[in-house]
Amino acid sequence: APLWLRRRVFDGAVSISAVQWLCHATANGHDPAKRVRTFFRGLKAVLVPGARAVLQLYPEQPEHMGMLRDAAVAAGFSGAVLSREVPH
């Protein structure tokens, strides 16, 4: 489901340790790749032109990072990915 917010109303967005959970199927029939694409399309829609989004995440699998990156780029985001291994 899309984000039910008006288009182009936010100057920026920040997510701390949340987005990585979109990469997991929590029930039969869930499609994580579709969920991630829907999220990034919705996020792009609610940001004003030129706005920035900063997402801190801890993907469990390398392919999760690729899924997130590809969906973000397809939605029109550009920028950088900073990766750092942090021991827990």
TARASUL-V52116 format. One line per field, one symbol per residue. psi: psi as a letter, one per 20 degrees, with the letter a starting at -180 (. if undefined). A space follows every 50 residues. Layout:
psi: ???
//
This chain:
psi: qrpmqqqlipirqppolghhiiipoiqpiqnhggggggghggghhiqqpi rqppoprnphqhhggggggghgghijqrbqpppppoq.
//
